[in-house]
Amino acid sequence: MPCWLCEYHDDPIARNVARYMRDSAVVMGPDLMAERVHESLVQHCPEAEGIGLEEVRHHIRTHTLCPAVRVGCILRSLLKLTDRLEDLTTEYDQETGQQVVDRKNVQVYLKVVCEVMQMYKTGEVSKLLFAQEAKQ
């Protein structure tokens, strides 16, 4: 079954959904965004009858090309990864009982942090590819 949000992308409701996703990408992650979009479609769009929450999640994570949404999803994933990696940068030496630095994990952590910083340096996502289409 084709994705309703893709199939009806020119529908005014689908355009409003796309605008909402673009505007909300800064303040919420894809899961909460999917829940809100799904609720709105169920309440206000009889044409979208039968659309499931998982379908909306899939659309946001896979089909959406709007830079604001995509960059937001990627950045949130990288930030979760940095939190996890930071926890793995040190460990306890079983022989001495002292905390030691895990150099390999520190290197991976620093690479991920560098990628996060690069994303912040990218600047305004509205200037990226597809941004002009997304504003329409």
C-alpha positions as CSV (number, residue, x, y, z in Angstrom):
1,M,0.0,0.0,0.0
2,P,1.5,3.4,-1.0
3,C,2.3,6.0,1.6
4,W,-0.8,8.3,2.0
5,L,1.4,11.4,2.8
6,C,3.5,10.8,-0.3
7,E,0.5,9.9,-2.6
8,Y,-1.5,13.0,-1.5
9,H,1.5,15.4,-1.2
10,D,-0.4,18.1,-3.2
11,D,-3.5,17.8,-1.0
12,P,-3.9,21.0,1.2
13,I,-3.9,18.8,4.4
14,A,-0.7,17.0,3.4
15,R,0.9,20.4,2.7
16,N,-0.1,21.6,6.1
17,V,1.3,18.4,7.6
18,A,4.6,19.0,5.7
19,R,4.7,22.6,7.0
20,Y,4.0,21.5,10.5
21,M,6.8,18.9,10.3
22,R,9.2,21.5,9.0
23,D,8.3,24.1,11.7
24,S,8.3,21.5,14.5
25,A,11.6,19.8,13.7
26,V,13.5,22.1,16.0
27,V,11.4,21.5,19.0
28,M,10.5,17.8,18.8
29,G,11.8,14.5,17.6
30,P,10.4,12.3,14.9
31,D,8.4,10.1,17.3
32,L,6.5,12.9,18.9
33,M,6.1,14.5,15.6
34,A,4.6,11.3,14.2
35,E,2.2,11.0,17.1
36,R,0.9,14.6,16.6
37,V,0.6,14.3,12.8
38,H,-1.2,11.0,13.2
39,E,-3.7,12.5,15.8
40,S,-4.4,15.4,13.5
41,L,-4.9,13.2,10.5
42,V,-7.3,10.9,12.3
43,Q,-9.3,13.8,13.7
44,H,-9.4,16.2,10.7
45,C,-8.8,14.2,7.6
46,P,-11.4,11.5,6.5
47,E,-9.3,10.9,3.3
48,A,-6.5,9.5,5.5
49,E,-8.8,6.9,7.2
50,G,-6.8,3.9,8.1
51,I,-3.4,5.6,8.2
52,G,-1.4,4.1,11.1
53,L,1.0,5.7,13.4
54,E,3.8,3.5,12.1
55,E,3.1,4.6,8.6
56,V,3.4,8.3,9.7
57,R,6.7,7.4,11.5
58,H,8.0,5.6,8.4
59,H,7.1,8.6,6.3
60,I,8.9,11.0,8.6
61,R,12.0,8.9,8.9
62,T,12.2,7.6,5.3
63,H,10.3,9.6,2.8
64,T,10.6,13.2,4.1
65,L,13.3,15.1,2.3
66,C,12.8,18.5,3.9
67,P,16.2,19.5,5.3
68,A,14.8,20.8,8.5
69,V,13.2,17.5,9.3
70,R,16.0,15.3,8.1
71,V,18.8,17.3,9.7
72,G,16.8,17.4,13.0
73,C,16.4,13.6,12.9
74,I,20.1,13.0,12.1
75,L,21.2,15.5,14.8
76,R,19.1,13.9,17.4
77,S,20.5,10.5,16.6
78,L,24.0,11.8,16.7
79,L,23.4,13.5,20.1
80,K,22.0,10.2,21.5
81,L,25.1,8.5,20.2
82,T,27.5,11.0,21.8
83,D,25.8,10.5,25.2
84,R,26.3,6.8,24.9
85,L,29.8,7.0,23.7
86,E,30.7,9.5,26.4
87,D,29.8,6.8,29.0
88,L,32.1,4.4,27.2
89,T,35.2,6.6,27.2
90,T,36.3,5.4,30.6
91,E,36.3,2.1,32.3
92,Y,37.6,0.6,35.5
93,D,40.8,-1.4,35.4
94,Q,40.0,-4.7,37.1
95,E,43.5,-5.1,38.4
96,T,44.0,-1.7,39.9
97,G,40.4,-0.6,40.4
98,Q,41.2,2.8,38.9
99,Q,39.3,4.5,36.2
100,V,41.2,4.5,32.9
101,V,40.5,6.1,29.5
102,D,39.5,3.9,26.6
103,R,41.4,5.6,23.8
104,K,39.5,3.8,21.0
105,N,36.1,4.9,22.3
106,V,37.5,8.5,22.9
107,Q,38.5,8.6,19.2
108,V,35.1,7.5,18.1
109,Y,33.4,9.9,20.5
110,L,35.5,12.8,19.2
111,K,34.6,11.9,15.6
112,V,30.9,11.9,16.4
113,V,31.2,15.2,18.3
114,C,33.1,16.7,15.2
115,E,30.2,15.6,13.0
116,V,27.7,17.2,15.3
117,M,29.7,20.4,15.3
118,Q,29.8,20.3,11.4
119,M,26.0,20.0,11.3
120,Y,25.7,23.1,13.5
121,K,28.1,25.0,11.3
122,T,26.0,24.1,8.2
123,G,23.9,27.0,9.2
124,E,20.3,27.7,8.1
125,V,18.8,24.4,6.8
126,S,16.3,26.4,4.8
127,K,19.1,27.1,2.3
128,L,19.7,23.5,1.7
129,L,18.5,21.3,-1.2
130,F,14.7,20.9,-1.4
131,A,14.1,23.7,1.1
132,Q,12.4,25.9,-1.4
133,E,10.0,23.1,-2.4
134,A,9.3,22.4,1.3
135,K,8.2,26.0,1.9
136,Q,5.5,25.9,-0.8
